[in-house]
Amino acid sequence: MSSKSFSKMLIAGLFGLLLWCAGAGAQSDPLPSWNDGANKQAIIAFVDAVTTQGGPDYVAPSDRIATFDNDGTLWVEQPMYVQLAFALDRLKALSKQHPEWKDREPFASALEGGVKLLDEFGDKGVLQIVAATHAGMTTKQFDAIVTDWIATARHPETGKLYTSMIYQPMLEVMDYLRANEFKVFIVSGGGIAFMRPWTAATYGVVPENVVGSSIKTQFLLRGGVPIIFRLPEVEFIDDGPGKPVAIQRFIGKQPIAAFGNSDGDLGMLAWTKYGPGKRFVALVHHDDGKREYAYDKESHFGKLDKGLAAAKDHGFPLISMKNDWKRIFPD
């Protein structure tokens, strides 16, 4: 073999080795949609600490519980909550059967739009709309309605499916935790029955790992056939102080990691942060008006006011969508 041929082989081999190393390095990054920075490194360091056997912060897999808020933490919540958009669509569809709604509040304002409904009637008005649109049917019927709606429903400003407007960096966190034997739960102020039909396909979170608000239901026999019937009465609001209560009721263990984005998540974050051993909590801060939305203290949806102060006072991260995330959506 000539020296020239040997040199070519050596160069080719070195080039291939460099490509392999680059590929291996890319594969080893568990959070590729995150910019390198303190928040990304804090997540990785936390997972390393609680999964290193023999280490001072080791946590057994059975106790590796992580909880995630949904609206504004895992997917878009502007210009209104997705479930509110669903309720308003249902209201319009049902209004043909209820012509009296056009002259009756809060239905008249709701038919004109979600923000006006909140301005005029607040949460009480929203609950009335939810009762009118989410009840009076069996649980199977409601599942089918939600499944059909979410398959085609699109964001009013981008025209994209709501299920495509999910946050890729947070999907990676969930996958990273699951790969390290965490049990991942959604704990949301949204309706549990609204989320369960689609969370497995969208986030990889199975229905039994979804915790949310609920209306009352009743077991009945109709023609000898057992059904669960949805009633127009609120049973539980899984928001604010309700979140730690729901976690204890439905999960039965204190999380060691929790992610939220609003003041309504502070109860869950406090319950998580002040347990024994190593803990990680964080708030997603919507500060990217170019790629998503910029909002916090004054927002109708996902208000983050007390949370900004809490993050500073209690020393937990604010995840900046603008600075921490290379990209926001999967596409």
N, C-alpha and C positions, 0 to 999 in steps of 0.2 A: 504494500500500500504506500502510495506516495505521501509525502508530508502535506501536500496540498489537499489530498482526499481526506487525510486524517484531520486536518484543521477544519474542513467543512463538516465532518461528522461531529467533531467536538463542539463546534458552534451550534449545530442543529440540536445536539443533545442538551446543551446549556439553555438554548431557547425554549425547548420543550419543558425543561425543569422549571424555568421561570413561569411559563404558562400554567404548569401544574400547581406551583406554589400560589400563584395569583388566584386560581380557582379554589384551592383549598382555603385560602384566607377569606374569600368571599363567602364560601359555604359556612365558615366558622362564625360569621357574624350573625347572631340570633335576631338582631333588630336592624336590618339593612335600610329601612325607610327612615331611620333616625339619624340626625346629624350627631357626630361624635361630640360629646359634651358631658357636663356634670350629671344631667338627668338620665341619659342613657347609661352612663357608667354606674350610677347609683342603682338602677334596676338590675344590672348584671351582677354588681357586687352583692346585692341583697340575695339574689338567687343562688350565687356561689356560696354565700355564708350559710344559708339554711339547708343546703343540700350536701354539704361536705361532711361526710361521716367522720365522727371523732372530733369535729370542730366545736368550739364553744357555743355556736349559734345553731347547731344542727336541729332540724325539725323533722320528725318522722313523717313519711308521706301521708299517713292518715290524718295528720293535722295541718297539712299544707292547703289551706282554704284561701281562695282569692275571690273577691267580689268586685263587680263592675256595675256602675250605673249604665243605663242605656242611652237615653236622650242626651245628646251633647257630649257624651263620653265615648260612645261606640258609633253613633251615626248623627247625621245632621238634625238640628232641632229648630232651625230658622227657615222660613219666616214664622212657622208655628210648629208645635209638636206634631209628629206624623199621626199619632192617634187622634188628635183633634181634627186633622185633615180628613181622616177616615170618618169620624163622627159627623162632620159637616157634609161629606159626600152622602152618607147614609141619611142624614136629615133631608137633604134635597130629594133623594130618591123616595123617601117616605112621605114627603110633603104633599104629594099627589093624593094620598089617602087622608091627609089632614089639612084641608084648606083653611081651617081656623088658625093654623100656626102663623100665617102671614100677618095676623092682627093680634097675636099673643106673644108676650115676652116670657122668657128670653129667646124664643124661637125666631121671632121676626129679625132680631139683631143677629142671631146665629146664621140665618140664611144670607145675610149680607157679608159675613166674614168673621173669622176667629178673633182678630184683634179688637174689633168693635165689641164683640161679645164680652171679652175680658174687661175692656174699658167701662162698659155699662153695668155688668153684673158680676164680674170677678169669678172666683172659683165656684161659687154657688151656682152661677148660671151654667158653667161648664158641666157641673155634675148633673144638672137637670137635662142637658142635652145628651150626656152619656146615658142617663137612665132611659131616655126616650129611644135611643138608637142601639143600645147594647143589650136590652132586655126583651122579655116577651117571646122568647124562643128557647129551644133546647141548646145545650152546649155543643152538640154536633152541628146544628144549624149555624151557630155563631162561628165555629171553626171554619166551616165551608165558606161563609161570607168573607171572613178575614183572608183566607187563603186565596180566594178569587181576586179580592181587592189588591192585596200586596203584590200579586203577580204582574199587575199592569199599572199600578198607581205611580205617577211621576211627580217629581218635584216641580212646583209651579214656576220656578225661575230658571232652572237648568234644563228641564225637560227630561232628566235622567230618572230611571227607576230609583225609588227610595232605597231599595236594597243594594244599589250600587254606590250610594252616597254614604258609605261606611268608611271608617278611618283605618287605613292600611297600617299605620304604626301601632294602633291598639290591637288589631288582629294579630300582629306579630308578637305583641306582649302576651296575648292569650295563648298563642301557639307555643311560645317559649316556656310559659309556666306549665302548660300541659305536658310538654316534653320533659319537664323536670318533676313530674308526678304531683302537680298541683291539681286540685279539684276547682274548676272555674265555674262561678255562678254569676248570673245577672240578677241584680237587686235594684229594681227600678220603680219609680213612681207611676210608670205606665201600667196599663191593665195586664194582669197575668194571662188572661185568656186571649188578649190581643197579641201578645208576644209569642206565646208558645207554638202557634202553627208554623212559624218561619225562622225561629232563632237557630235551629239546628243547621239548616241549609245556609244561613247567612253568616253565623259566627262559629258554628260547631258546638253550640251550647244546647244540650238536649233539653226537652221540655221540663223534665223533673228538676233541672238545675236553674229554673227561672222562677224568681220571686217577684211579685208585683202587687199592685192594688187590685181589689176585687169587689164585685157586687154579690149580693146574696143569691144563693141557689137553693133549689128544693128538689128532693127526690120524689118522683111521682110514678104511678103506673097508668099508662094510657092504653086502653084496650089490651091489658095484660102485659104490655111492653114497658120495661123500666126506662125512665129518662131522668136527666138532670135538667131542670127548668131554671132559666135565668130571670131573676126578679128585679124590678126597678128600685132597688134599695142598695145603698153603699154598705159594704161589709167592712172594708179595711182600706186605709190610705197608706201606701208604702212610701212615705216621703218624710223628710225631716227626722224627728224622733221615732217615727214609725219604722224606719229602716233597721235599726238594731233590734227592735222587738221582732220584726219579721225574720231577721237572720237567726235569732235564737229559736223562734217558733218552727221555722221550716228547714234550717240547716243544722241547728243544734250545737254549733261550734263557733267560737270567735275566730274571725278571719285573721290571717297574718299579713294580708295584702289587700288593699282596697283602692279603687280609682273612681273619681267622680269629676264633676265640673261645675257644680252649683252649690248654693247655700243649702239646698235640700239634701245634699250628700254629707253635710258636716257631722250628723249623728253617726252615720256609718263609719266615717273616717276616725272619729273620736273613739268609737267602740273598738276599732281595729288597732289604732295606734297605742292605746294605753293598756294593752294586754301584756302578759309576760313574754320575755324573750325578744328576739329580733323581729321588727315590724317594718312595713313599708306602706305609706299612703301618699297619694298625690292627687292634685286637681289639674284637669286639662283647662288651659286658659285660651279662650277664643280671641286671639289678637291678630289674626291674619285676614284682613278685609279684602285682599286680592284673590287669594285662593279659596277662601271660605267666607266667614263673617267675622267681624270684630265687635264684640259686645261683652259686657259684664254687669256693672252696677245698675244700669237703667233698663235692662232688658225685661220684656214681658215673659220671655221664655229662657230658662237657664240663668236666672239672675245670680250673679256672683258678686256679692258685696261683703258680707261677713266673712266669706271664704278667703278673700284677699288678705284681710287682717289676720285670720286664723293661720293661714299658711306662714305668714311672717312671724307671728307670736309663738307658734308651736313648732316651727322649724321643719315643715314638710314642703316638698317641691311643688312649684307651679310649672306645669308642662306647657311651654310656649309653642303653639302651633306654628307660629312664624319662624322661630329660631331653632326649635328642637326637631322639627319634622322636615325631611327632604321632600316628601310628597304627602298628600293628605288622603286622597282616594285611591282605590286599587288601580284605576286606569290613568 
